[in-house]
Amino acid sequence: MNKINKCQWSLKTALEEAYHDEEWGVPIYSDNKLFELLSLELCQSGLSWHTILSKRSGYLIAFNQFDIEQVASFNDDKIEALVVDARIVRHRAKISAIINNAKCILTIQKEYNSLSNYLWRFVGNKPIVGNWASEEDIPASTELSTHISKELKKKGFKFLGTTTIYAFMQSVGLVNDHTIDCFRFNQC
């Protein structure tokens, strides 16, 4: 039986492996899906990706499937309810940042017609291919992720530093950082 090569980080848990095999690095153009992954990456800061993936279904429920308009309308009462919701990471500042960022996305949608248009223009509308032989070679951030982070902060976004933005870029396919021996490299 032939062994299928995969990015080593994905072999920690079955949840991470499924995410790697089915989602990570696949180009995403849906604004709600981009908002979901931007929010999940924001929440992951300081935690393991496995922790966030294990709470993903809770986040989808708590944040109305990451419907941007609905989340942008969340008020203080909703924040208080989310702070005690065990289905998600109960971090007030991160919860507030997700709501704030939804409001910022609405502004971007007015200016650029979509969050997707806004983000994909940073990479010339096609994924950057890493061509990494090993995971040790993959950066945690780049000049581009720093630039995007700064641009988002200028637009009012919160909790989106350069490392978080780079992880987001990888997750939504703006960057293909599957190692070259991974079966997903050519697929993405």
N, C-alpha and C positions, 0 to 999 in steps of 0.2 A: 504494500500500500504506500503510495507516494505521500510524503508530508507536504502540507500546504504552508508556505512561508507567510508569516504575518508580522506586523510591527510588534516588537516585544512587549511594549507597554500594554497591549490589548490582552495579553495572556494571564493577567493577574486574576481576573474574575470572569465568570460567564457573561455577566452584564456588560462589562467593558469589551469583551470579545464580540458580542452581538452588535454593540454600538459601532465598533470598528468595522466589522464585516458588512454592515448594512448602511451606515450613515456617514461616518467620519470621512470628510474630504470630498463628499459628493456636492457638486455645486448646487446651491440653493438660491432661488429667486423670489420665493414667497415672502412678503413682508412679515406676516405673522410668524412664520417659521424662523426667519432671521431674528425677529424680536425674541422668540423663545430661546434660541441658542445664545443670543447676546445676554439675556437675563440669566440663563443657567451658568454661563461662564463667569458672569459677575458674582453669582452666588458661590461659585467654586473657590474663589479667592480665599486662601488659607485652609482649605479643606481638600479632601481627595475627590477625584472625579467620580469614583465609585459611590461616594456619599450622595453626590448630586444626582447621579443616574438612578440610584435607588429611591430617590424622592421625586423623580421626574413626574410620575403620574399625579402625585400630590400637587406639584407646581401647576400642572395643566388644569387641575380642578380649581385650585385656589386663585389662579390668574385667568380664569375663563378662556382656556385654550389659547392664551396669549393673544386674545383679541385686543388689538392696540387701542381702539376707541373705548372699549369697556374698561380696560386697565387705566387709561388716562383719566377716567371719571371717578376712580376710587377716591374716597374721602377719608377723613381721620377715623371715622368709625370702622371702615373697612381695614385700615392699617391696624387698628387695635385688635380686630378679629384675626388678622393674619399673624400678628405677633404671638398669639397663643395657639396657632394651628400646627399641630404636631406632624402634619404631612409634609411640611417644608422646614427649611432652616429658619428658625425664628430670630432673625437678626433685623432689628428695626431699620437700621440705616440701609441695608441691602434691599429690604422691602420698599422703603421709600424711594430708593434709587430706581427700582424697576418702574414704579409709577411715574416718577419724574421723566425717565427715559421714554416712556410711552408718549408723554406729552411732547417731548422733543421730536420724536418720530413723526407725529402729526404735522409739525412745522416743516420737517424735511419733505414729507409727502407733498405738501403744498408747493414747495420750491422745486423739487426734482421729480415729481409725479409718483415716486415710490422710494422707499428705503433701499430697495434693491438697486435702482438706478444710481442712487447716491454712493452706495458702497462699491459696486462693481466698477465704477469709473476709476477708482483708485488703482485697479490692476489692469486697466485697459480692456475691461470686459472679457477677460479670459484668465483662467487660473495661472498663478505662478507655479512652476514645477520645480520642486526642490532638488531632485536627483541625488538624494542622500544615500550613501552606502550603509551608514549606521546611524542609529538613533542618537549616539553621542555627538554627531555632527550637526544635528538639528538645533537651531537657535531657540532661545526662549522668547526672544523679541528681535525685531529688525528696525532699521531706519523707517521703513514704511509703516510698521505697526505703531511706532512712536508718532509719526506724522498723523496717522488716522486718529490715534488717541487724542492728540492735541486738537485736531479739527472737531472731533466730537465734543470735547470739553468746551471749545469755543461756542458750540451750539447748545450748551447747557447740560450735556450728559454727565452722569456721575458714576463713580466706581469702575471706570474703564481705563485703567492704565495700560501701558504698552504690552506687558506680558499677557494680560487678560485679552487685549485686542488680538494679539498674535494667536493665542489659543482659539479665539473665535474665528479668525481667518482660516485656520486649519480645519475647524469643525464644519464650516459652511462652504468649503471648497474654493475660497479665494486663493488659497495656497494648497498645493498637493504635497504634503510632507510624509506620505507613505514612503518607507524606504524602498529602494529600487528592486529589492528581492521580494517585497510583499506582493501577494497576489492582487491586491487592490490598486497598486501603483498605476498600472496601465488602464484599469477600469475607470479611475477618477481623472 
